[in-house]
Structure formats: structure tokens, C-alpha cells
């Protein structure tokens, strides 16, 4: 766990600590993120210098406006928000720095929300141990829960067990569940760690999010809980429970917080890579983050699969399939992994592979899974709409996505009234709650309503619908690829 350096605040740091902070300051200022922004560099240098000198009490919004941003004695923070806006940018730059150039830094700078006084932390490696002074009933409960989790992970898989059983994992076949880290609980706050473990046993649920919130209120430095929070938020975006434009920035903030606390699990970089692509359409950064995840653990199947999905989205199907060939033979045995594999094969138009994989899952998991969705789509793509409907109906959209495929299948099967009913259901839901605009767009395109379809794609851009990431290769758009409006959207997505 990281520790706040002694003396930060109204009292100056001692010589050795101050030198560490000054050295880290110079490294940050020389980084690409700060070296190209004179105003942010000036702000950071000022607040660090004042804090090191024991004058943190002088770091106020008014003094920063006057002394750093030269606003003059008449500066009114209520009217001019320069300090607040620049502080927000600086926080983002610092978080980004500790993912990139500063990933191995011993000293971490933070600018907590609600203040302009920086906090300096020394990162120490986490050493699993049993804390002294715990009440025995608490210690016993944690030991039992930890052993239970360990056994559970061995019997099922190294990833989130609930996801594996259902064939649905938090990222809907995109980034996969993270391994469950069996770290020692915090020395001062065992309750936080207990809540975190409970949350990990019910991933992606509202109950899990509530436990994570409690855990982080009890211990804001519990890094695995920040990662779990990021995963849960991404899960909500992918299941179309909320607009990704609102929730993905929060997920990225949680993942960066985990990194700043020294937690460098591959799952952190999978999340950051996925968000870089779907939120910012920065495919190069997405590639860099996913490669980083692979560097941390080349045997991690979810990292390799996430990288394969990035490649196939960008049109590099052969390279994506090569990544799949590197997966172990047993990697596709669990339902969640099989569904994710199916998504790559589908976008690579290897429909026979999709059907083969999903049939195994369908035979073993009776309820609706993501594999039923991909099975239905593969059957539809190979001219078997009646069979496709059997599987697509099993995976009826319980949230705000999946409507487009159902509409297409009903139309292909000659059941126009049923297709109209599904489209009306989607429109009704969209009037009351969030529905994926891309799902609606596909429904309109299936009916030949190009105007409504492109309108929904534009709305998808506004809310950063994650399905836009597949636009370049998604078979549903084959009939409109030559439309100038479609080409303009591809350019906006940098695809």
C-alpha cells in the first residue's frame, strides 16, 4: 500500500523526501503530457514548490489565478473558472503519466478533488501478511472466505466464476473478467477487504457495485477494489444499461486510480485499451495498452483475446485469427471464453467456427447466453433465418441492445409483423430508458429506412456506443458501405 510522505502540508518535508519529490517533479515536467503544456507545467511546479516549502495554506483558487495564471488583483473565481478547469486537466495528465512514463515511479503525485494542494505518496510493494491486532472473529471470517475463493478459482477457472457459469462475463466478450487477486487485507481496514471479496463473488451486479462503494469509502487505497469498480462500470456500458459516454470516463478514472496505487494487473490495461478505442477512437493507444497487458502476462488468454478483437475491428482479420491460434486448447472450454472467441470469428466471417463453438455451449448451458446471440447471427448470415430465430429468441434483449439482429432475422424469415413488433418494442424502450442507438440503427437499416438508421448512428457517436467500434467489419452494414454518409462516419471513428 502506498504511504503519504511525512510533512506534506503546512510543514516542509525533510531533505531526503523533498529531493525525491523534486526529482519526480522534473520527470513529470519533462514527460510529453506536461512538456507541451506551459500552463499546466507552471501550475504543477507552483503547487509542488509551495507545498515543499511548508506554504500549502497559501494554495487557494484566488492566489493561483493571480500568481500562476496572471489574472490580476481583480480576479473573481466565481466568474473566471480558469483554475478549476486547469486543475481538472492536470489531474488527468498526472493519472495518464502514471500509466505511461511513470508506471514504475517510486513517488506518486496526486491532486485530490476539492483541493489544489498536492499529495505525495511513496509506493511500496504489497506484502501479503496477516495483520496483528485483529479480532479473531474477523480474522476467521476473512480466512474462510479467502480459502473458499481460492478453492472456487481452482475448481472453475482463474477468472470470474459467475461469468464462466452463465456464459456472460462483464465485458460481453470484449475484455474478459480479471483474475481475483488474493491480496492480504489492509492492516487498518479489514472490513474494506471483506466487502471487496463479497463484490468479486457477484461481478457486474448492482449489489456488487454497492459493496465496492462501501469498500472504497472504508479504504480509498484498496487498489483491487478500484479495478473491480472499473470492470463493473464497463460491464454496465456493454450491457447497454447506461450510455458509455457517461460511464466510460468513470471506469477509466477508477482504472487509473488502481494504477496510481501500484496495481498493474493485465486487466487494468485491458480496460484502458478498450476505453481508448471505444471512447476516444484512439486505436493506436488501444493497441499500446493491450500490448502492455500481454507483456505483463503472455499466458493471459483474456488479454490475447482482447488484442484479437482490436485487430479484427480494424480489418486485420488474418492477424486476429493468428492471435486466436496462440490460445491454449483448453482456453475456449469455458462458456464466457467461448462466447468471446465466437465474437472474433463472427467479425472475421468464419461462420462455421462460430456455429461449432456456440453449439457446444448451447448444449451445455440451457439458458440464454451471448453464445446464443452469436449462434443466431451466424445462422442468419448463412441463410438459415428460421434456425437463427430459435437462438436469438433465447437471447432476447433483456437490456438496451440486440434488437437489430432480431428484426433482421424475422424479416429474412418472412415474418414482417413480428419484425415490426420488435422494432416498436425497441422504440418504446428507448423512450423510457437507454437503448443502444446502433441496435436501433440496424433495425431501421433492415427495413430500408436509411434516414432513420443514419440518424441513430449519429446519436451513437454522441453517446459513444461501443458497437461503433465494429463498424468497419460488421456484416450488418454490407448493404450501405458505399453510402457517403457511412464513409464519413468511418472517418470520424478513425477507421
Wavefront OBJ file of the C-alpha trace (Angstrom):
o trace
v 0.000 0.000 0.000
v 1.289 3.490 -0.714
v 2.098 5.850 2.129
v 1.755 9.632 2.288
v 5.168 11.210 2.745
v 5.623 12.821 6.123
v 5.459 16.588 6.252
v 3.274 17.277 3.206
v 1.009 20.163 4.112
v 1.759 23.048 6.472
v 5.179 21.669 7.426
v 8.104 21.347 4.996
v 9.317 17.881 4.016
v 12.715 16.757 5.269
v 15.685 16.900 2.909
v 15.652 13.319 1.619
v 11.910 13.212 0.985
v 11.945 16.654 -0.606
v 14.685 15.580 -3.024
v 12.654 12.549 -4.076
v 9.667 14.795 -4.751
v 11.734 17.341 -6.689
v 13.259 14.602 -8.840
v 9.795 13.222 -9.612
v 8.562 16.732 -10.423
v 11.270 17.181 -13.034
v 10.470 13.803 -14.588
v 6.788 14.716 -14.845
v 7.524 18.142 -16.315
v 9.767 16.522 -18.937
v 7.085 13.987 -19.943
v 5.182 14.501 -23.227
v 1.944 15.315 -21.433
v 3.355 18.241 -19.448
v 6.267 19.406 -21.585
v 3.813 20.544 -24.249
v 1.583 22.493 -21.864
v 3.246 25.539 -20.348
v 0.249 26.496 -18.197
v -0.161 23.043 -16.648
v 3.573 22.770 -16.030
v 3.548 26.180 -14.329
v 0.607 25.161 -12.139
v 2.215 21.888 -11.070
v 5.579 23.456 -10.316
v 3.928 26.200 -8.254
v 1.795 23.937 -6.054
v 4.646 21.467 -5.503
v 7.141 24.214 -4.648
v 4.746 25.863 -2.211
v 3.942 22.557 -0.539
v 7.603 21.584 -0.188
v 8.254 24.970 1.428
v 5.518 24.363 4.003
v 3.219 27.009 2.485
v 0.361 24.731 1.437
v -2.047 27.048 3.260
v -1.435 29.695 0.593
v -2.559 27.413 -2.230
v -6.033 28.802 -2.867
v -8.017 29.320 -6.043
v -7.597 33.105 -5.885
v -3.829 33.047 -5.339
v -3.367 30.535 -8.153
v -5.397 32.693 -10.510
v -3.286 35.730 -9.691
v 0.186 34.188 -9.315
v 0.083 31.318 -11.823
v -2.386 32.454 -14.462
v -1.699 36.240 -14.200
v -5.342 37.182 -13.862
v -4.579 40.310 -11.822
v -5.860 41.510 -8.440
v -9.422 41.753 -9.786
v -9.593 38.013 -10.425
v -13.007 36.591 -9.401
v -13.091 32.758 -9.223
v -16.894 32.799 -9.339
v -16.785 34.262 -12.840
v -13.475 33.003 -14.209
v -13.073 29.200 -13.839
v -9.521 29.019 -15.199
v -8.071 27.475 -12.031
v -10.708 24.767 -11.716
v -10.578 23.807 -15.382
v -6.776 23.667 -15.430
v -6.710 21.642 -12.202
v -9.033 19.088 -13.814
v -6.713 18.854 -16.794
v -3.716 18.476 -14.520
v -5.345 15.622 -12.600
v -5.986 13.816 -15.879
v -2.406 14.403 -17.060
v -0.984 13.059 -13.796
v -3.147 9.952 -13.947
v -2.089 9.410 -17.556
v 1.576 9.887 -16.663
v 1.445 7.123 -14.052
v 0.012 4.728 -16.617
v 2.724 5.568 -19.129
v 6.133 7.054 -18.342
v 5.665 6.995 -14.577
v 4.357 3.435 -14.276
v 7.432 2.431 -12.276
v 7.888 5.643 -10.290
v 8.519 5.306 -6.571
v 6.831 8.652 -5.831
v 3.279 9.369 -6.957
v 1.785 12.870 -7.173
v -1.933 13.325 -6.638
v -4.134 16.400 -6.713
v -7.226 15.326 -4.751
v -10.562 16.719 -5.854
v -11.705 19.650 -3.759
v -8.209 20.974 -3.128
v -5.231 22.337 -5.034
v -2.666 21.041 -2.525
v -0.767 18.065 -3.946
v -0.241 14.823 -2.052
v 2.989 12.874 -2.470
v 2.912 9.117 -1.960
v 5.661 6.545 -1.836
v 4.630 3.302 -3.499
v 5.670 0.168 -1.682
v 5.240 -3.390 -2.906
v 2.268 -5.137 -1.368
v 3.424 -7.842 1.049
v 0.739 -10.370 1.920
v 0.598 -10.856 5.648
v -1.837 -11.346 8.462
v -2.205 -8.088 10.388
v -1.740 -8.088 14.110
v -4.384 -6.890 16.466
v -7.393 -8.189 14.511
v -10.392 -9.518 16.428
v -10.323 -13.299 15.996
v -13.881 -13.486 14.639
v -12.924 -11.061 11.843
v -9.684 -12.917 11.098
v -11.509 -16.238 10.953
v -14.146 -14.892 8.608
v -11.576 -13.485 6.193
v -9.550 -16.714 6.237
v -12.618 -18.821 5.481
v -13.686 -16.506 2.662
v -10.162 -16.376 1.208
v -9.804 -20.174 1.225
v -13.261 -20.506 -0.332
v -12.332 -18.133 -3.124
v -9.056 -19.986 -3.703
v -10.817 -23.347 -3.992
v -13.520 -21.870 -6.183
v -10.968 -20.419 -8.555
v -9.175 -23.756 -8.862
v -12.364 -25.734 -9.492
v -13.744 -23.421 -12.122
v -11.189 -21.110 -13.717
v -8.725 -18.344 -12.819
v -11.324 -15.797 -13.870
v -14.691 -14.647 -12.533
v -16.609 -17.805 -11.746
v -20.121 -16.448 -12.034
v -19.366 -15.184 -15.501
v -17.961 -18.513 -16.598
v -21.033 -20.426 -15.449
v -23.503 -18.212 -17.260
v -21.559 -17.680 -20.449
v -21.778 -13.928 -19.846
v -18.871 -12.017 -18.465
v -18.791 -8.362 -17.510
v -17.382 -7.175 -20.827
v -19.716 -9.184 -23.099
v -16.786 -10.877 -24.815
v -14.632 -7.775 -25.064
v -12.077 -7.633 -22.297
v -12.930 -10.532 -20.024
v -13.079 -10.784 -16.239
v -9.949 -10.114 -14.241
v -8.268 -12.681 -12.081
v -9.376 -12.497 -8.471
v -6.341 -11.192 -6.557
v -5.997 -12.849 -3.163
v -4.111 -9.997 -1.559
v -3.737 -9.590 2.155
v -6.399 -7.291 3.574
v -5.463 -3.778 4.637
v -3.858 -3.597 8.032
v -6.224 -0.959 9.379
v -9.414 -1.715 7.478
v -10.169 -5.457 7.217
v -13.856 -4.642 6.644
v -12.992 -2.964 3.333
v -11.250 -6.069 2.063
v -14.123 -8.303 3.173
v -16.583 -6.136 1.223
v -14.300 -6.249 -1.796
v -14.205 -10.046 -1.744
v -18.005 -10.198 -1.493
v -18.276 -7.897 -4.515
v -15.941 -10.103 -6.564
v -18.196 -13.089 -5.933
v -21.108 -11.322 -7.657
v -19.445 -9.443 -10.555
v -21.396 -6.950 -12.633
v -24.421 -6.744 -10.327
v -25.917 -3.736 -8.560
v -25.215 -5.465 -5.257
v -21.553 -5.823 -6.229
v -21.296 -2.106 -7.030
v -22.817 -1.218 -3.656
v -20.265 -3.383 -1.840
v -17.404 -1.847 -3.823
v -18.603 1.654 -2.952
v -18.669 0.686 0.726
v -15.211 -0.871 0.495
v -13.705 2.236 -1.088
v -15.322 4.532 1.438
v -13.713 2.434 4.168
v -10.342 2.274 2.422
v -9.784 4.602 -0.569
v -6.374 2.986 -1.191
v -7.667 -0.548 -1.782
v -6.367 -0.776 -5.354
v -8.074 -4.063 -6.387
v -11.428 -2.531 -5.463
v -10.769 0.362 -7.865
v -10.058 -2.175 -10.609
v -13.217 -4.105 -9.769
v -15.170 -0.857 -9.892
v -13.773 -0.108 -13.350
v -14.771 -3.584 -14.548
v -18.300 -3.223 -13.204
v -18.735 0.121 -14.939
v -17.512 -1.214 -18.266
v -19.906 -4.116 -17.834
v -22.810 -1.679 -17.455
v -21.751 0.112 -20.631
v -21.509 -3.104 -22.649
v -24.853 -4.405 -21.476
v -26.394 -1.058 -22.548
v -27.584 -0.273 -19.038
v -26.161 3.249 -19.346
v -24.699 5.430 -22.069
v -20.972 4.664 -22.461
v -20.154 8.387 -22.826
v -21.225 8.851 -19.208
v -19.848 5.713 -17.636
v -16.604 5.006 -19.529
v -14.803 8.120 -18.214
v -15.663 6.972 -14.673
v -14.353 3.493 -15.448
v -11.113 4.936 -16.810
v -10.725 7.123 -13.731
v -11.145 4.060 -11.487
v -8.611 2.043 -13.521
v -6.078 4.880 -13.409
v -6.610 5.146 -9.673
v -5.708 1.456 -9.347
v -2.545 2.060 -11.372
v -1.574 5.085 -9.263
v -1.777 2.816 -6.217
v 0.683 0.388 -7.791
v -1.813 -2.183 -9.115
v -0.535 -3.253 -12.560
v -2.749 -6.246 -13.322
v -3.280 -7.067 -17.034
v -6.986 -6.353 -16.575
v -6.217 -2.682 -15.835
v -4.592 -2.267 -19.222
v -7.325 -4.241 -20.981
v -9.845 -1.765 -19.598
v -7.733 1.240 -20.555
v -7.137 -0.184 -24.019
v -10.799 -0.879 -24.608
v -11.850 2.580 -23.448
v -9.170 4.260 -25.567
v -10.771 2.662 -28.616
v -14.469 2.967 -27.854
v -14.474 6.347 -26.094
v -11.662 8.244 -27.822
v -11.394 6.190 -31.044
v -7.662 6.248 -30.402
v -6.820 2.868 -31.871
v -3.050 3.318 -31.562
v -3.370 3.950 -27.825
v -5.725 0.999 -27.549
v -3.120 -1.157 -29.271
v -0.409 0.093 -26.894
v -2.446 -0.620 -23.759
v -3.438 -4.114 -24.895
v 0.157 -4.930 -25.791
v 1.106 -3.771 -22.304
v -1.435 -6.225 -20.858
v 0.179 -9.023 -22.868
v 3.654 -8.007 -21.753
v 2.581 -8.333 -18.131
v 1.282 -11.869 -18.685
v 1.728 -13.509 -22.079
v -0.221 -16.550 -20.917
v -3.302 -14.489 -20.078
v -5.945 -15.664 -22.536
v -8.240 -12.692 -21.989
v -5.502 -10.225 -22.875
v -4.716 -12.087 -26.070
v -8.386 -12.314 -26.952
v -8.904 -8.593 -26.331
v -5.995 -7.887 -28.673
v -7.518 -10.181 -31.300
v -10.767 -8.228 -31.056
v -8.947 -4.955 -31.613
v -7.249 -6.382 -34.698
v -10.426 -7.744 -36.244
v -12.252 -4.436 -35.664
v -9.537 -2.634 -37.584
v -9.864 -5.001 -40.521
v -6.830 -7.197 -39.757
v -8.772 -10.459 -39.655
v -5.766 -12.660 -40.509
v -3.737 -11.180 -37.645
v -6.695 -11.572 -35.287
v -7.076 -15.250 -36.195
v -3.358 -15.743 -35.613
v -3.833 -14.428 -32.070
v -6.629 -16.956 -31.551
v -4.372 -19.768 -32.749
v -1.946 -18.874 -29.954
v -4.559 -19.558 -27.318
v -4.266 -22.846 -25.479
v -6.516 -25.714 -26.476
v -8.444 -25.525 -23.205
v -8.926 -21.775 -23.327
v -12.183 -21.957 -25.231
v -13.785 -24.542 -22.934
v -15.483 -22.111 -20.532
v -18.710 -20.519 -21.821
v -17.572 -16.910 -21.399
v -14.336 -17.534 -23.279
v -16.189 -19.438 -25.988
v -18.608 -16.551 -26.494
v -15.740 -14.106 -26.805
v -13.997 -16.357 -29.320
v -17.231 -16.541 -31.291
v -17.403 -12.741 -31.497
v -13.970 -12.602 -33.165
v -14.761 -15.420 -35.573
v -18.044 -13.749 -36.494
v -16.429 -10.425 -37.362
v -13.785 -12.365 -39.317
v -16.741 -14.025 -41.128
v -15.708 -17.500 -40.081
v -19.319 -18.515 -39.530
v -18.738 -22.292 -39.412
v -16.325 -21.760 -36.495
v -18.917 -19.640 -34.705
v -21.576 -22.312 -35.069
v -19.222 -25.081 -33.958
v -18.136 -23.209 -30.822
v -21.578 -21.978 -29.852
v -23.268 -25.330 -30.373
v -21.120 -26.810 -27.607
v -22.110 -24.011 -25.239
v -25.759 -24.239 -26.227
v -25.797 -27.960 -25.452
v -24.270 -27.419 -22.003
v -25.891 -24.129 -20.897
v -29.683 -24.191 -21.315
v -30.352 -20.509 -20.537
v -29.698 -17.591 -22.843
v -26.045 -16.645 -23.247
v -24.013 -14.412 -25.508
v -23.195 -17.564 -27.474
v -26.863 -17.956 -28.399
v -26.673 -14.448 -29.848
v -23.589 -15.216 -31.943
v -25.007 -18.600 -32.971
v -28.183 -16.897 -34.166
v -26.258 -14.296 -36.116
v -24.024 -16.912 -37.761
v -27.053 -18.980 -38.795
v -28.702 -15.854 -40.206
v -25.531 -14.967 -42.125
v -25.513 -18.454 -43.693
v -29.120 -18.214 -44.875
v -30.930 -20.080 -42.083
v -33.214 -17.416 -40.540
v -35.729 -19.846 -39.018
v -32.972 -21.656 -37.110
v -31.408 -18.315 -36.217
v -34.607 -17.144 -34.544
v -34.555 -20.110 -32.155
v -31.239 -18.908 -30.717
v -31.869 -15.180 -30.953
v -35.137 -15.582 -29.071
v -33.264 -17.439 -26.317
v -31.057 -14.368 -26.058
v -33.936 -11.891 -26.198
v -32.666 -8.384 -25.415
v -33.133 -8.003 -21.695
v -31.430 -4.649 -21.858
v -30.935 -1.988 -24.489
v -29.263 -3.985 -27.230
v -29.773 -6.884 -29.651
v -32.891 -5.560 -31.370
v -31.322 -5.173 -34.806
v -30.446 -8.854 -35.217
v -33.929 -9.989 -34.197
v -35.582 -7.606 -36.658
v -33.279 -8.797 -39.459
v -33.977 -12.452 -38.687
v -37.756 -12.009 -38.634
v -37.671 -10.124 -41.934
v -35.443 -12.787 -43.524
v -37.888 -15.449 -42.320
v -40.796 -13.600 -43.974
v -42.371 -12.572 -40.674
v -42.715 -8.844 -41.195
v -45.325 -8.271 -38.492
v -43.099 -9.815 -35.855
v -40.217 -7.636 -37.097
v -42.385 -4.528 -36.742
v -43.344 -5.607 -33.228
v -39.671 -5.953 -32.191
v -38.818 -2.560 -33.667
v -41.757 -0.949 -31.836
v -40.595 -2.627 -28.609
v -37.141 -1.098 -29.092
v -38.569 2.358 -29.801
v -40.825 2.154 -26.746
v -37.950 1.149 -24.529
v -35.780 3.948 -25.955
v -38.433 6.464 -24.890
v -38.121 5.293 -21.276
v -34.537 4.107 -20.841
v -31.199 3.821 -22.591
v -31.164 1.718 -25.751
v -28.108 1.225 -27.925
v -28.524 3.596 -30.901
v -26.511 1.150 -33.020
v -29.019 -1.601 -32.248
v -31.837 0.715 -33.350
v -29.884 1.757 -36.446
v -29.519 -1.867 -37.534
v -33.268 -2.378 -37.092
v -34.012 0.646 -39.309
v -31.473 -0.399 -41.937
v -33.096 -3.851 -42.062
v -36.346 -2.151 -43.055
v -34.525 0.003 -45.617
v -35.080 3.218 -43.639
v -31.668 4.767 -44.273
v -32.531 8.197 -42.905
v -33.578 6.827 -39.513
v -30.637 4.413 -39.497
v -28.023 7.101 -40.087
v -29.739 9.351 -37.546
v -29.279 6.629 -34.929
v -25.639 6.087 -35.908
v -25.024 9.801 -35.385
v -26.660 9.525 -31.984
v -24.443 6.535 -31.304
v -21.431 8.756 -31.873
v -22.752 11.236 -29.316
v -23.170 8.590 -26.613
v -20.054 6.648 -27.709
v -21.956 3.423 -28.365
v -19.314 0.693 -28.072
v -20.750 -1.223 -31.049
v -19.481 1.525 -33.349
v -16.024 0.015 -32.880
v -17.057 -2.856 -35.193
v -18.481 -0.589 -37.898
v -15.675 -1.238 -40.379
v -16.221 -5.008 -40.463
v -19.778 -5.583 -39.158
v -21.714 -7.614 -41.811
v -24.971 -5.800 -40.972
v -23.684 -2.750 -42.875
v -22.645 -4.514 -46.091
v -25.577 -3.014 -47.991
v -24.733 0.602 -47.165
v -20.912 0.652 -47.189
v -20.821 2.705 -50.368
v -23.087 5.416 -48.954
v -21.105 8.660 -48.449
v -22.728 9.082 -45.033
v -21.346 5.736 -43.931
v -17.874 6.629 -45.185
v -17.968 9.941 -43.292
v -18.815 8.127 -40.072
v -15.920 5.703 -40.602
v -13.555 8.653 -40.979
v -14.863 10.248 -37.792
v -14.176 6.989 -35.982
v -10.662 6.947 -37.482
v -11.442 3.591 -39.050
l 1 2 3 4 5 6 7 8 9 10 11 12 13 14 15 16 17 18 19 20 21 22 23 24 25 26 27 28 29 30 31 32 33 34 35 36 37 38 39 40 41 42 43 44 45 46 47 48 49 50 51 52 53 54 55 56 57 58 59 60 61 62 63 64 65 66 67 68 69 70 71 72 73 74 75 76 77 78 79 80 81 82 83 84 85 86 87 88 89 90 91 92 93 94 95 96 97 98 99 100 101 102 103 104 105 106 107 108 109 110 111 112 113 114 115 116 117 118 119 120 121 122 123 124 125 126 127 128 129 130 131 132 133 134 135 136 137 138 139 140 141 142 143 144 145 146 147 148 149 150 151 152 153 154 155 156 157 158 159 160 161 162 163 164 165 166 167 168 169 170 171 172 173 174 175 176 177 178 179 180 181 182 183 184 185 186 187 188 189 190 191 192 193 194 195 196 197 198 199 200 201 202 203 204 205 206 207 208 209 210 211 212 213 214 215 216 217 218 219 220 221 222 223 224 225 226 227 228 229 230 231 232 233 234 235 236 237 238 239 240 241 242 243 244 245 246 247 248 249 250 251 252 253 254 255 256 257 258 259 260 261 262 263 264 265 266 267 268 269 270 271 272 273 274 275 276 277 278 279 280 281 282 283 284 285 286 287 288 289 290 291 292 293 294 295 296 297 298 299 300 301 302 303 304 305 306 307 308 309 310 311 312 313 314 315 316 317 318 319 320 321 322 323 324 325 326 327 328 329 330 331 332 333 334 335 336 337 338 339 340 341 342 343 344 345 346 347 348 349 350 351 352 353 354 355 356 357 358 359 360 361 362 363 364 365 366 367 368 369 370 371 372 373 374 375 376 377 378 379 380 381 382 383 384 385 386 387 388 389 390 391 392 393 394 395 396 397 398 399 400 401 402 403 404 405 406 407 408 409 410 411 412 413 414 415 416 417 418 419 420 421 422 423 424 425 426 427 428 429 430 431 432 433 434 435 436 437 438 439 440 441 442 443 444 445 446 447 448 449 450 451 452 453 454 455 456 457 458 459 460 461 462 463 464 465 466 467 468 469 470 471 472 473 474 475 476 477 478 479 480 481 482 483 484 485 486 487 488 489 490 491 492 493 494 495
